[in-house]
Amino acid sequence: MNKQEQDLISAQDRNSVLHPFTNLKDFASGKLGDPTIIETGKGIRITDATGREYIDGFAGLYCMNVGYGRTEVADAISRQAHKLAYYHSYAAHTTDELARLSDRLVRMAPGKMSKVFYGLSGSDANETQAKLVWYYNNLRGLPKKKKIITRDRGYHGCSVVSGSMTGMSFYHDFMDLPVTGILRTGVPHHYWGAEAGETEEQFSARRAQELEELILREDPDTIGAFIAEPVLGTGGITPPPAGYWAAIQPVLKKYDILLIADEVITGFGRTGAMFGCDKYGIEPDLITVAKGLTSAYAPLSAAIVGEKVYKVMEEGADRVGAFSHGYTYSGHPIGVAAANAVLDIVEQEDIPGNAARVGAYFQNNLKEVFGGLPIVGEVRGVGLMAALEFVADPTTKKRFDPALKVGARVSKAARDLNLIARAMPHGEILGFAPPLVTTETEVDQIIDLAHQAVQKVIKELTAEGAIR
């Protein structure tokens, strides 16, 4: 693309696109510069319209798991589009790809699953999960059992109910969120939440006790579900402390509360297991998947419904009639064709196994390179997802003044070196989630560039007197 074409695209974009998570005034005024026009991708790298190549250390938004440029997925999309670009799945209509995908998801998913309902994003899938919780309890004759417990710093989407379930207030501000019926319990982050001398197991037991106390305060007969990511994603890429899921699940079972496992990020290999539930021994009633389901080659999400929930729905059909929920694009033929092609790659190339092997190398090297740096408080992660948390003093865990924007500065320094790593929105954190096809050699490149970026910011902060 020549300079004249780039300028035209930039002008068109600035004049017409409402970009998510962008300061609208700064973008409109040009303060943020021109939009980055991404043209091509291959493996773990993308190239913009100027010819500049970046290592994508965040797999788009945790989603380009099988890497860019997989022609077998593009071919599957093309074949389906030529054969049948669209038909709906209302009133028992289906396609061969839809039936095949649903069967494989039910078989491969953790827990005792029964059916799959499709949408286009993790947000709408979690919106569906909320409706399923309400529907299930209405059918059981428990009309008060509707509240949904979420966790501080959990991320579950940006639509009305899914946005309300997200546990970060800046997703709610000026949006009239959260809606009623959403409760909040403590974040499972030992580094920040533990009391003096408290082990991970003791901290997990306390979080479970706090959850039970919340349930009892609110009345168990009013609590329908608990939704959680196996590993916190956007809230800081934080694996659960030891014993957390073993402590939480008995509380939910005791009070007949459904467990919704939000596997939008962790599903299909990110943690080194096929699902985060497999990694942590979680037995879900409902599972939300998106992102890695198609590796973002086409929009598709799914709410996977457990046998316990579906049985009540089926038995209630004589009373209530049709299941009155669905979207025009539920089970879209092109999306499900892309998903089947991606899952073929996931299974044939053992993508979770690569994430486990290369992920162990990644985690060990991150700790070795960054663990002793004067602004790094915690190095954490699992599989091919990790984070560096920056503090002014690692010994005392003194936080940086937010005005210094340390995480954002490190992210920008990395991008200047052609590495995309994300400044996480909650705290001074740099996040990594590279494609699951990343090699150890590419891990070395990611860590080297990130180290250069952190060292650059350390020098700046030292010169500014922010650290000694």
C-alpha positions in Angstrom: 0.0 0.0 0.0 1.5 3.3 -1.0 1.6 6.5 1.1 -1.4 8.0 -0.7 -3.5 4.9 -0.1 -2.5 4.8 3.5 -3.4 8.5 4.0 -6.8 7.8 2.4 -7.5 4.8 4.6 -6.4 6.7 7.7 -8.7 9.6 6.9 -11.7 7.3 6.2 -11.1 5.5 9.4 -10.7 8.7 11.5 -13.9 10.1 10.0 -16.1 7.0 10.3 -14.9 4.3 12.8 -15.9 4.3 16.4 -13.0 2.4 17.9 -13.4 0.4 21.1 -11.3 1.3 24.1 -9.9 4.4 22.5 -9.9 8.0 23.8 -12.3 9.4 21.2 -11.2 13.0 21.4 -7.5 12.2 21.3 -8.0 10.0 18.3 -10.2 12.5 16.5 -7.7 15.3 17.1 -4.8 13.3 15.8 -3.1 13.3 19.2 -2.9 9.5 19.0 -1.4 9.6 15.5 -2.8 7.7 12.6 -4.4 4.3 13.0 -2.2 1.4 12.5 -3.3 -0.3 9.3 -2.6 -4.1 9.7 -2.3 -5.8 6.3 -0.9 -9.3 6.7 0.0 -11.9 9.2 2.0 -15.1 9.3 2.8 -17.3 12.3 3.2 -15.1 15.4 3.9 -11.9 13.3 1.8 -9.2 11.7 2.8 -6.5 9.2 1.3 -3.1 8.8 0.8 -1.0 5.7 4.2 0.6 6.0 5.9 -2.8 5.9 6.7 -2.8 9.6 6.7 -6.2 11.1 5.7 -6.9 14.8 5.8 -10.0 17.0 2.3 -10.3 18.3 2.9 -11.2 21.9 -0.8 -11.0 22.7 -2.3 -13.1 19.8 -4.6 -10.3 18.9 -6.7 -10.3 22.0 -5.7 -13.8 23.4 -7.4 -15.3 20.3 -5.1 -16.0 17.4 -4.1 -19.3 18.9 -3.1 -21.3 15.9 -1.2 -18.4 14.4 -1.8 -16.1 11.4 -2.0 -17.2 7.8 -3.3 -20.8 8.3 -4.5 -21.5 4.8 -6.3 -24.6 5.8 -8.7 -22.5 7.8 -9.1 -20.0 5.0 -9.8 -22.9 2.6 -12.5 -24.3 5.0 -14.2 -20.9 5.1 -14.0 -20.6 1.3 -15.5 -24.1 0.7 -18.4 -23.4 3.1 -19.1 -19.9 1.6 -19.2 -21.5 -1.9 -21.4 -24.3 -0.8 -23.7 -22.5 1.6 -22.9 -19.1 3.0 -25.8 -18.9 5.4 -28.8 -20.6 6.9 -30.3 -20.2 10.3 -30.5 -22.8 13.1 -34.0 -21.9 14.2 -36.7 -24.6 14.4 -34.3 -27.6 14.1 -32.5 -26.5 10.9 -28.8 -27.5 10.8 -25.8 -28.0 8.6 -23.2 -30.8 8.6 -20.5 -28.5 10.0 -22.8 -27.4 12.9 -23.7 -30.9 13.9 -20.1 -32.1 13.7 -18.8 -29.1 15.7 -21.5 -29.5 18.4 -20.8 -33.2 18.8 -17.1 -32.7 19.2 -17.5 -29.8 21.7 -19.8 -31.9 23.9 -17.3 -34.7 23.8 -14.2 -32.7 24.4 -15.5 -30.3 27.0 -14.9 -30.9 30.7 -17.7 -32.0 33.0 -21.0 -33.6 31.9 -22.1 -31.5 28.9 -25.2 -32.0 26.8 -25.9 -29.2 24.2 -24.2 -26.2 22.6 -25.8 -22.8 21.9 -23.9 -20.4 19.5 -23.4 -16.7 19.4 -20.6 -14.4 18.0 -18.6 -13.2 21.0 -17.8 -14.1 24.5 -19.9 -11.2 25.7 -23.1 -12.5 24.1 -22.3 -16.1 25.2 -22.1 -14.9 28.8 -25.3 -13.0 28.3 -26.9 -16.3 27.2 -25.5 -18.0 30.3 -27.2 -15.5 32.6 -30.5 -16.1 30.8 -30.0 -19.9 31.1 -29.5 -19.5 34.8 -32.8 -17.6 35.2 -34.6 -19.9 32.8 -33.4 -23.0 34.7 -34.5 -21.8 38.0 -37.8 -20.5 36.8 -38.5 -24.0 35.3 -37.6 -25.5 38.7 -40.1 -23.3 40.5 -37.4 -21.3 42.1 -38.2 -17.8 40.8 -36.0 -16.0 43.5 -32.9 -18.0 42.7 -31.5 -15.5 40.2 -28.5 -13.5 41.5 -25.1 -14.2 40.0 -21.9 -13.9 41.9 -18.8 -12.7 40.1 -15.4 -11.8 41.3 -13.5 -8.5 41.6 -11.3 -8.1 38.5 -13.1 -10.9 36.6 -13.8 -10.1 33.0 -16.9 -11.5 31.3 -17.7 -9.1 28.5 -19.0 -5.7 27.7 -22.7 -6.2 26.9 -25.4 -5.2 29.5 -25.4 -8.3 31.8 -21.9 -9.6 30.8 -20.5 -6.1 31.4 -22.2 -6.0 34.8 -20.6 -9.3 35.7 -17.2 -7.9 34.8 -15.6 -6.8 38.0 -13.8 -3.6 37.0 -15.6 -0.4 37.6 -14.2 1.5 34.6 -16.3 -0.9 32.4 -19.4 0.4 34.2 -18.7 4.1 34.5 -21.2 6.3 32.6 -22.8 3.1 31.1 -25.5 2.7 33.9 -23.9 -0.6 34.9 -23.9 -2.9 36.8 -27.6 -3.9 36.6 -29.2 -5.3 39.7 -28.8 -9.0 40.7 -25.0 -9.1 40.3 -22.9 -9.7 43.4 -19.2 -9.5 43.9 -16.7 -11.5 45.9 -12.9 -11.2 46.4 -10.3 -11.6 43.7 -8.1 -14.7 44.0 -4.8 -13.0 43.9 -2.4 -14.0 46.7 0.2 -11.4 46.0 -2.1 -8.5 46.8 -4.8 -10.1 48.9 -3.0 -12.3 51.4 -2.6 -11.3 55.0 0.8 -11.4 56.6 2.2 -14.9 56.7 -0.9 -16.4 55.0 -0.1 -19.3 52.7 -1.8 -19.7 49.3 -3.9 -22.6 50.7 -4.9 -20.5 53.7 -5.7 -17.5 51.5 -7.9 -19.8 49.2 -9.7 -21.1 52.3 -10.4 -17.6 53.4 -11.8 -16.6 50.0 -14.1 -19.6 50.1 -15.2 -18.6 53.6 -15.9 -15.1 52.3 -17.9 -16.5 49.5 -20.0 -18.6 51.8 -20.6 -15.6 54.1 -21.8 -13.6 51.1 -24.2 -16.4 50.1 -25.6 -16.6 53.6 -26.0 -12.8 53.9 -27.9 -12.6 50.6 -29.9 -15.9 51.2 -28.9 -19.0 49.3 -32.4 -19.3 47.9 -31.7 -16.1 45.9 -28.3 -17.1 44.4 -28.5 -18.8 41.0 -24.9 -19.0 39.8 -21.2 -18.2 40.3 -19.2 -17.2 37.1 -15.5 -17.2 37.0 -12.5 -17.6 34.7 -10.2 -20.5 35.5 -7.4 -18.0 35.3 -8.1 -14.3 35.5 -7.5 -12.7 32.1 -8.0 -9.0 31.5 -8.0 -8.5 35.3 -4.3 -9.1 35.4 -3.5 -12.6 33.9 -3.6 -14.2 37.4 -3.6 -18.0 37.9 -5.5 -19.1 41.0 -3.6 -19.7 44.2 -3.1 -23.2 45.4 -6.2 -24.9 46.7 -8.6 -22.2 45.4 -10.9 -24.2 43.2 -10.9 -27.2 45.6 -12.1 -24.8 48.3 -14.7 -22.9 46.2 -16.5 -25.7 44.5 -17.9 -27.4 47.6 -19.5 -24.1 48.7 -21.3 -23.8 45.4 -22.6 -27.4 45.6 -23.7 -27.0 49.2 -26.1 -24.2 48.2 -27.2 -25.6 44.8 -25.4 -22.8 42.9 -24.5 -23.3 39.2 -20.9 -22.9 38.2 -20.3 -21.1 35.0 -16.7 -21.6 33.7 -15.7 -18.7 31.5 -13.2 -20.4 29.2 -13.2 -17.6 26.6 -9.5 -17.1 27.1 -8.4 -20.4 28.6 -10.2 -22.8 26.3 -8.5 -24.8 23.6 -5.0 -24.9 25.0 -4.0 -21.6 26.5 -3.0 -23.0 29.9 -1.3 -26.1 28.5 -4.4 -28.2 29.0 -7.3 -28.3 26.5 -9.5 -26.3 29.0 -8.7 -24.4 32.1 -11.2 -26.6 33.9 -9.0 -29.6 33.1 -6.0 -27.8 34.5 -7.5 -27.0 37.8 -10.0 -29.8 38.4 -13.1 -27.6 37.9 -16.5 -29.4 37.3 -18.7 -26.8 35.5 -22.4 -26.8 34.9 -22.1 -24.3 32.0 -19.0 -23.4 29.9 -18.5 -20.3 27.9 -16.1 -20.4 24.9 -15.1 -18.1 22.1 -11.7 -16.7 20.9 -9.7 -20.0 20.5 -12.8 -21.7 19.2 -12.1 -20.3 15.8 -8.7 -18.7 16.6 -10.6 -15.5 15.5 -10.6 -16.6 11.8 -14.4 -16.0 12.0 -16.7 -14.7 14.8 -18.1 -17.5 16.9 -18.9 -18.2 20.6 -20.7 -20.9 22.4 -22.5 -21.5 25.6 -22.0 -25.2 26.4 -24.9 -26.5 28.5 -24.4 -29.3 31.1 -26.7 -32.3 31.4 -28.1 -31.1 34.7 -29.3 -27.8 33.3 -30.4 -29.2 29.9 -32.5 -31.9 31.5 -34.6 -29.3 33.3 -35.0 -27.3 30.1 -36.2 -30.3 28.1 -38.6 -31.5 30.8 -40.1 -28.0 31.0 -40.8 -27.8 27.3 -44.3 -29.3 27.6 -45.2 -26.5 29.9 -43.5 -23.5 28.3 -43.2 -24.4 24.6 -40.3 -23.4 22.5 -36.9 -22.3 23.9 -37.3 -18.6 23.1 -33.7 -17.4 22.7 -31.6 -17.1 19.6 -29.7 -14.9 17.2 -29.9 -14.6 13.4 -26.3 -15.8 13.2 -26.5 -18.6 15.9 -24.5 -21.5 14.4 -23.5 -19.5 11.3 -22.2 -22.0 8.7 -19.0 -20.1 8.0 -18.2 -19.7 11.7 -18.7 -23.3 12.5 -16.7 -24.4 9.4 -13.8 -22.2 10.6 -14.1 -23.7 14.1 -13.9 -27.3 12.8 -10.8 -26.5 10.8 -9.2 -24.8 13.8 -10.0 -27.7 16.1 -8.6 -30.1 13.6 -5.3 -28.2 13.9 -5.6 -28.0 17.7 -6.0 -31.8 17.9 -3.6 -32.9 15.1 -0.8 -30.6 16.1 -1.3 -31.0 19.9 -1.6 -27.3 20.4 -2.2 -27.6 24.2 0.9 -29.8 24.4 3.0 -27.1 22.7 1.5 -24.5 25.1 2.5 -26.7 28.0 6.0 -27.4 26.8 6.9 -24.0 25.4 4.9 -22.4 28.2 7.0 -24.0 30.9 10.1 -22.6 29.1 8.4 -19.2 28.9 7.4 -19.1 32.5 10.9 -20.2 33.8 12.7 -17.6 31.6 10.4 -14.8 32.5 11.1 -15.4 36.2 14.8 -15.7 35.6 15.1 -12.5 33.5 12.6 -10.2 35.3 12.4 -11.6 38.9 15.1 -9.5 40.3 14.5 -6.2 38.5 13.9 -3.1 40.7 10.4 -2.4 39.5 9.0 -6.0 39.1 6.9 -7.1 42.0 5.5 -10.3 40.6 6.1 -12.5 37.6 3.2 -14.8 37.1 1.4 -17.0 34.6 0.6 -20.4 33.3 1.1 -22.0 29.9 1.3 -19.3 27.3 -0.2 -16.5 29.3 1.9 -14.4 31.7 2.2 -11.0 33.4 4.8 -8.7 34.9 3.4 -6.5 37.7 5.4 -3.3 38.3 5.8 -1.7 41.8 7.9 1.1 43.0 9.5 -1.1 45.7 9.3 -4.9 45.4 10.3 -5.3 49.1 7.3 -3.3 50.5 5.0 -3.7 47.5 4.7 0.0 47.3 2.6 0.9 44.3 3.6 3.4 41.6 1.7 6.7 41.3 -0.9 5.9 38.6 0.0 9.2 36.8 3.4 7.6 35.9 1.5 5.0 33.7 4.4 2.6 34.1 2.6 -0.4 32.4 1.6 1.7 29.4 5.1 3.1 29.1 6.7 -0.4 29.1 4.1 -1.5 26.5 4.9 1.5 24.3 8.6 0.8 24.6 8.1 -2.8 23.6 6.0 -1.7 20.6 8.8 0.7 19.6 10.9 -2.5 19.4 8.2 -4.2 17.3 6.8 -6.3 20.1 3.1 -6.1 21.0 2.6 -6.8 24.7 -0.5 -5.4 26.4 -0.6 -2.8 29.2 -3.4 -4.4 31.3 -6.2 -2.1 32.3 -6.1 -3.0 36.0 -2.8 -1.9 37.6 0.7 -1.4 36.3 0.9 -4.7 34.5 2.4 -5.9 31.2 0.6 -8.9 29.8 1.7 -11.6 27.4 -0.5 -14.2 25.5 1.4 -15.1 22.3 -0.1 -17.6 19.8 0.0 -21.2 21.0 2.2 -22.2 18.1 5.1 -20.0 19.5 8.4 -21.8 19.6 11.2 -21.6 22.3 13.3 -19.5 19.9 10.4 -17.0 19.5 10.0 -17.0 23.3 13.6 -15.9 23.5 12.9 -13.1 21.1 9.8 -11.9 23.0 11.7 -12.0 26.4 14.7 -10.1 25.0 12.6 -7.3 23.5 10.4 -7.1 26.6 13.6 -6.9 28.8 15.0 -4.0 26.6 11.6 -2.2 27.1 11.6 -2.6 30.8 15.2 -1.5 31.1 14.4 1.6 29.1 11.6 2.5 31.5 13.7 1.8 34.5 16.2 4.3 33.3 13.5 6.9 32.7 12.0 6.4 36.1 15.4 6.6 37.8 16.1 9.9 36.0 12.7 11.2 37.1 13.3 10.3 40.7 10.4 7.9 40.8 12.7 5.0 41.9 16.2 4.8 43.3 
